[in-house]
Every structure is written in structure tokens, then in C-alpha cells.
Amino acid sequence: MKLRARAISGGIGKGELLLLDKPFGFLGGVDPSTGRLSHNSGTEGMNLAGKVFAFPSGKGSTVGSYTLLQLKREGKVPAAIINQKAETIVATGAVMASVPMVDSVNLSLLAQGDLVTVDADSGVVEVEGIDESHVVTCIIKFKGKILALKRSDEVSTCKGMWAGVSGYIEKGETPLETAFKEIREEAAIDTPTLIHQTEIQSIRAGSRVWHIHPFLFESPTDRVTIDWEHTEYKWIDPAEADSMSAVPGFVRVLKALL
């Protein structure tokens, strides 16, 4: 999997991913002589030396820039740094210590221990061993309710979970063409009206990233005929989706569309 990024400090670095879910301050957050993170980081005992170090953004004193430089002198510097949003302290430290650094990366698509290459010259983050799939998810409305389908044991993924009408985008098809095709096949609704579509929602699930193309349709009827991919269906209030055992990204897609 390759992710586009904004280059902050040039160079190329590769290593195992060390991922934090909170902003990080180098001053007080790491022991420069060992590279071990302190209790202030929330991941006490982990070591950033030689790792691709990812966290949302920096925080704390400007002295943090010099902590990165000290890590460099001790040979304990990270192989690269990834942020969602870079701030001056970390960016300055990365430049001073010649650590490749990028930002504008969706950290939810990364996982602890991933093998990652950061090419800060080209603005690319590459994650090994991750498959990507482009699919459509269609939310179908009828008189304020939405259609939920329970996936059968015959499908390859997310068995027994609730979902909208969904399917892989085949080569040569546009996402909208796939959407209409899947609605006909999975719900036997022939004349749905397209109400809205929104930007792609990318979801990480294990070693796969699903790039979901969301569509909202209005159905002319509440009569549904399901195919082999599902065992049952029901029309629900959108708020009910939060408490259902749903496929990854279903609630996120629903909220993006509604």
C-alpha cells in the first residue's frame, strides 16, 4: 500500500512502525541515551531507535528539537517520522537531525508493527503486505428508514455482519455503475434514485484497506428480494446502526452520507 504524504524533512527511512495515538513531546517523552519512551508518552518502555515513528502531532517545549538532535548523536534516532499534522518543534528537530519526515498521513490506515518505508523526497509512505480493495457501499432509504442486510456464510468476508448493499468495483466499471448493478442483484430494486454520493472512505481491517465509495439512494418501494449473499434484511432507523454488529466502516459511511 502506498500513501501520499507531504515532505517535511528529506531522505528515505525504513523500519518497523512504532505508532502512538496521542500527540508526542520529545522533551521528557524519550531518554536520548537509549531511545526508550518514558511514562509521559503513554507507551513506557518502547524504543524508537531505528523505528518509523508515527504520532498525530508534536507538543511541548522547543527544546524538543534539540532532543531529536541528541538522539542523533547517541545513534538512537528514529528511521523516519510520520505525522498527521507537523508542527514546528518536531519539523525543526527532524531537519536538524536529518531524519526523514512527512505529514498529512491518515494514521488510521497504519498499525503497530507494520513494515514501512518513508520516502520523504517523493512524499510517499509504503506499507508492506497490505492489500487494497475498492468497493461501493449503497445506503438505501425508504420513508426515513435505511436498508440493512445481514451477510451470509457464503460470502468471503464479514460473515454474519450487517451492511448496506455493497460489492467490488470490477475492471471497466465506474463506481456508480457498480452501485446500480449491486442494488439490482442484492435487493432486486430496479429504479432507485441517486440522492447523494461523497468522498471515498478508507478503512483498515487487518492486512487489508477497503476504499469505500459511498452512495445514498431513495427506493420507490420497501419490497426487497435478497440473493445468496444475505440471509435477512430489515429497514432500520439510522440511529440503530451504532448498536449493530456491522461491517467495518458501515457506520462511518452512513454518517458521511446522512
C-alpha positions in Angstrom: 0.0 0.0 0.0 1.3 3.4 -0.9 0.0 6.6 0.8 0.7 10.1 -0.5 2.3 12.5 2.1 3.7 15.9 2.4 7.5 16.1 2.7 8.8 17.9 5.7 12.4 16.7 6.0 14.1 14.9 3.1 15.5 11.4 2.9 14.4 7.8 2.9 13.9 5.7 6.0 12.6 2.1 6.5 11.7 0.1 9.6 9.1 -1.3 11.9 6.3 1.1 12.8 6.0 2.5 16.3 2.6 4.1 16.4 1.1 6.4 19.1 -2.4 7.6 19.2 -1.7 10.9 21.0 0.5 13.9 20.4 4.1 13.4 21.5 6.7 15.7 23.0 10.4 14.7 22.6 11.4 16.6 25.7 10.6 14.3 28.6 9.0 11.8 26.3 12.1 9.8 25.4 15.5 9.1 27.0 18.0 10.4 24.4 20.7 8.0 25.6 18.6 4.8 25.0 15.7 5.8 22.7 13.3 4.4 25.2 10.0 6.2 25.6 9.0 7.4 29.1 5.8 7.1 31.1 4.9 10.6 29.7 4.4 9.1 26.3 1.8 6.5 27.3 3.9 3.7 25.8 6.6 3.4 28.5 9.5 1.1 27.7 9.0 1.0 23.9 12.1 2.1 21.9 12.0 4.4 18.9 15.6 3.8 17.8 15.6 2.6 14.2 11.8 2.6 14.1 9.4 4.5 11.8 7.9 6.7 14.5 4.3 7.8 13.8 2.1 10.0 16.0 -0.6 12.6 15.3 1.5 15.8 16.1 4.1 17.2 18.3 3.7 19.1 21.6 5.7 20.7 24.3 8.9 22.9 24.6 11.0 24.0 21.7 13.9 22.1 23.5 12.3 19.0 22.0 14.0 19.9 18.7 17.4 19.5 20.4 16.3 16.2 22.0 16.0 14.8 18.5 19.5 16.1 17.7 20.8 14.5 20.9 19.1 11.2 19.8 21.1 11.5 16.5 24.4 12.0 18.4 23.6 8.9 20.5 22.7 6.8 17.5 19.2 6.3 18.8 17.3 8.4 16.2 14.1 7.0 14.5 14.5 5.8 11.0 11.7 8.3 9.9 8.8 10.3 11.4 5.2 10.3 10.2 2.7 12.8 11.5 -0.9 13.6 10.6 -0.1 17.3 11.1 3.5 18.5 11.6 4.3 21.3 13.9 7.4 23.5 14.2 9.2 21.7 17.1 9.3 18.3 15.5 9.8 19.5 12.0 12.8 21.6 13.1 14.3 18.7 15.1 13.8 16.3 12.1 15.7 18.7 9.8 18.5 19.3 12.4 18.9 15.5 12.9 18.5 14.6 9.2 15.5 12.4 10.0 13.1 11.8 7.0 9.7 13.2 8.0 6.3 13.5 6.3 2.9 14.6 7.4 -0.7 14.7 6.0 -1.0 10.9 6.5 -4.1 9.1 7.7 -2.7 7.2 10.7 -5.8 5.0 11.0 -4.5 3.2 7.9 -1.4 2.2 9.8 -0.9 -0.5 12.5 1.7 -1.2 15.2 4.5 -3.3 13.8 3.9 -2.6 10.1 7.0 -2.6 7.9 7.1 0.9 6.5 9.3 2.8 4.1 9.1 6.6 4.2 10.3 8.4 1.1 10.3 12.0 2.1 11.9 13.0 -1.1 8.9 11.8 -3.2 6.3 12.2 -0.5 5.3 8.5 -0.4 4.7 6.2 2.6 4.8 2.5 1.6 3.4 -0.2 3.8 4.4 -3.8 3.0 1.9 -6.7 3.0 -1.3 -4.7 2.8 -3.9 -5.5 0.2 -6.3 -2.8 -1.1 -9.8 -3.2 -2.5 -12.2 -0.7 -4.0 -15.8 -1.3 -3.2 -19.1 0.5 -3.2 -21.5 0.8 -0.3 -25.0 1.9 -1.1 -27.3 3.2 1.7 -30.9 2.8 0.5 -33.6 4.9 2.1 -37.4 4.5 2.2 -39.6 6.8 4.2 -36.8 7.7 6.6 -35.6 4.2 7.2 -32.5 2.6 5.7 -32.0 -0.9 4.4 -29.7 -3.2 6.4 -28.6 -6.6 5.0 -27.2 -9.5 7.0 -24.3 -11.1 5.2 -24.5 -14.9 4.8 -21.9 -17.6 5.5 -21.4 -17.9 1.7 -19.5 -14.6 1.3 -15.8 -14.3 1.7 -15.6 -11.5 4.3 -17.6 -10.2 7.3 -19.9 -13.2 7.6 -23.0 -12.7 9.7 -22.5 -8.9 9.9 -24.9 -6.2 8.9 -24.1 -4.0 5.9 -25.6 -1.8 3.1 -25.7 -3.0 -0.5 -22.0 -3.4 -1.4 -19.7 -5.0 -3.9 -16.3 -4.9 -5.6 -15.8 -2.4 -8.4 -14.9 -4.5 -11.4 -12.4 -3.5 -14.0 -14.0 -1.3 -16.6 -16.9 -0.3 -14.3 -17.4 3.1 -12.8 -18.4 3.1 -9.1 -21.9 4.4 -10.0 -22.4 1.5 -12.5 -21.3 -0.9 -9.8 -23.7 0.7 -7.3 -26.8 0.3 -9.6 -25.7 -3.3 -10.5 -25.3 -4.4 -6.9 -28.7 -2.9 -5.9 -30.4 -4.9 -8.6 -28.6 -8.1 -7.7 -28.7 -7.9 -3.9 -32.1 -6.2 -3.3 -34.0 -6.6 -6.6 -34.7 -2.8 -6.6 -34.7 -1.7 -10.3 -35.4 2.0 -10.1 -33.6 3.6 -7.1 -33.0 7.3 -7.3 -29.4 8.6 -6.5 -29.6 11.2 -3.8 -26.0 11.8 -2.9 -22.5 10.5 -3.1 -19.5 11.5 -1.0 -15.7 11.1 -0.9 -14.0 7.8 -0.6 -13.8 6.4 2.9 -10.7 4.3 3.5 -10.9 1.7 6.3 -8.1 -0.5 7.6 -9.2 -4.0 8.7 -6.3 -6.4 9.5 -4.0 -6.6 6.5 -6.5 -5.1 4.1 -7.5 -1.5 3.3 -11.0 -1.0 2.0 -11.5 2.1 -0.2 -15.3 2.5 0.1 -17.2 4.6 -2.5 -20.4 5.7 -0.7 -23.8 6.3 -2.3 -27.2 7.3 -0.9 -30.3 6.1 -2.9 -34.0 6.5 -2.4 -36.0 3.4 -3.1 -39.5 3.6 -4.6 -40.6 0.6 -2.5 -39.9 -1.3 0.7 -40.2 -4.6 -1.0 -36.8 -6.3 -1.2 -35.7 -9.7 -2.6 -32.3 -10.7 -1.3 -29.8 -13.0 -3.0 -27.4 -15.7 -1.7 -25.1 -13.1 -0.2 -27.5 -12.3 2.6 -29.8 -14.2 5.0 -32.1 -11.5 6.0 -32.9 -7.8 5.8 -34.6 -5.1 7.7 -35.5 -1.4 7.5 -34.0 0.4 10.4 -33.8 3.9 11.9 -30.2 5.3 11.1 -29.5 5.7 14.8 -29.9 1.9 15.3 -26.7 1.3 13.2 -24.5 2.3 16.1 -25.6 -0.7 18.2 -25.5 -3.3 15.3 -22.7 -5.8 14.5 -21.9 -4.1 11.3 -19.1 -4.4 8.7 -16.1 -2.1 9.2 -16.8 1.4 8.0 -20.6 1.0 7.8 -21.4 3.5 10.4 -18.8 5.9 9.2 -20.2 5.7 5.6 -23.7 6.2 6.9 -22.8 9.3 8.9 -20.8 10.7 5.9 -23.9 10.3 3.7 -26.6 11.4 6.1 
